[in-house]
Amino acid sequence: MDYKHVTVAGSGVLGSQIAFQTAFKGFDVTVYDINDEALLGAKERINRLKHPYEKDLGATEEELDAAYNRISFSSDLAKSVAEADLVIEAIPEVVQIKKDFYTKLGKLAPEKTVFATNSSTLLPSQFAEATGRPEKFLALHFANNIWVNNTAEVMKHPGTDMNVFDDVMAFSRAIGMVALPLYKEQSGYILNSLLVPLLESAQLLLLREVSDPETIDKTWMIATGAPFGPFGILDIVGIETAYNIVQAKAKATGNEEFAKLAELMKTEYIDQGKLGRETGEGFYTYPNPSFAQPDFLKN
């Protein structure tokens, strides 16, 4: 593995975390997004990561400033990937948006560049042809709060070169992740194959008016000892991401209940600016959500 320069395409919640973690471990990083407004948001997001790195990892101010200074920002895709050894794509979970991006990326990136999708639920084989380099393409999936929940699921598709697979495994370890190999495609990988059904079940309980988010979370947290309930997790993931997944499932299956769930998330949360932890409100209000209060799990 001889990666030196990494480009992260997409500067949302997880894209920003991937970029900062990679820079924190000594790599030069370029963050690409579609316009300057998005990049301004990325800079603010990445700067906010300094505190948890200090708190959770004991990182010094000097280390954090050095990491930030290894990151450059650009809305010009050609310039963003001109020196890239690896491009990690973290753009919205919408098939056509990803296909269009890879078609463009494949024409602009150097021949050496490896592409990795951080898609949560979509398969790399859906985009392999669009990349123009299927043998140098695979999935690299991270969990939210990457600096502490340090999993990296590396998933090949049938056309991935095993040398590329091994290199991305080595890269994952180099940025402080526990590299987890998946040799066969699985929608949702390991983590989301377990997590997404939990989150969907919780959202359907809400849609059916069985109970409220706090009670559903309280049930899960008390009964399993988990630190978060499904709605607390959804606020971390981001409600827009969860909406895109639910909407895609509604379209793919024709399931009317998922269509109603997507509409609920859009009208009651997204349209009202309640996008989750990052915006200060989602299913809970931050920085002091009720589930974090000492008496939340008591009678």
Summary of the structure (lengths in Angstrom):
residues: 299
radius of gyration: 19.2
end to end distance: 53.9
largest distance: 61.0
contacts: 989
relative contact order: 0.10
helix: 53%
strand: 14%
